[in-house]
């Protein structure tokens, strides 16, 4: 343990990093997908103004992220068929599926920013705050989702796994919306009820709102492409990837409070928004009655002074050190799960993604 309470970093098990090999090709695919979606209807005067709006919606909201979820599809596929090279068709289809995940995330984020009244997303103004947009963004978010299935039908209708991937997108969308509902019910805008902020509720929100679409979805898509359809393999992957998703979200919660907005691309607002975050759940487990009253008085207030009082209490409770200890222990637990539970699936696939998020800053 260092003097500032940060444990030494765990040595990461090495695994080939396939995802980054394709970043250049991946980024090039977006424009071709966008062109396919709008080219015909832009020539139709009956709907052309609406299609121009759709093009603006997609260009503003779909690209611009780190694209780690999207790149996980082709990264996973490379691990799953490591005994041979991917064909050009397989490469392109994996990249397209990756963009479908980025499309799905854009749908979630546009809607989420409205509900949370967020200001910045990926370093720029949230879509609903753009001049002339407002609550039209509600319909725009639904339109983003709808275009996913046009892409899937166009490129995968003839594939034997087509119905599997369509079902998977529907199921993961449902699970994510369930997680969003749990989040909103636990953290209403008009009241603070710390009785709802339990570890169990926090884990449920994270599992459904983040882990399924961010980690299980890209790997499961690659598995279907590789012909891995048996329930045992999918359940083994899901157990590891949901644990990875929890690890990822706790990092996000920490970065919301302690991260640099210039690096993360967003201004943290979990305290003001009454979020059931890992930090406040940990604080509630540690506070004295007097400290709990300070937290209750200042949490979920749109007042910078109140936010600073909550952050001062977090410092008093040494939550930053607690997080760094958690990060090390959780990463070691995750690597152990991969060693024990990967079964016939390639360990390197899971280790690559675990290594990419370990000690991340954004």
Secondary structure, 3 states (H helix, E strand, C coil): CCCCCCCCCCCCCCCCCCHHHHHHHHHHHHHHHHHHHHCCHHHCCCCHHHHHHHHHHHHHHCCCCCCHHHHHHHHHHHHHCCCCCCCHHHHHHHHHHHHHHHHHHHHHHHHHHHHHCCCEECCEECHHHCCCCCCHHHHHHHHHHHHHHHHHHHHHCCCCCHHHHHHHHHHHHHHHHHHHHHHHHHCCCCCCCHHHCCHHHHHHHHHHHHHHHHHHHHHHHHHHHCCCCCHHHHHHHHHHHHHHHHHHHHHHHHHHHHCCHHHHCCCCCCCCCCCCCHHHHHHHHHCCHHHHHHHHHHCCCCCHHHHHHHHHHHHHCCHHHHHHHHHHHHHHHHHHHHHHHCCCCCHHHHHHHHHHHCCCCC
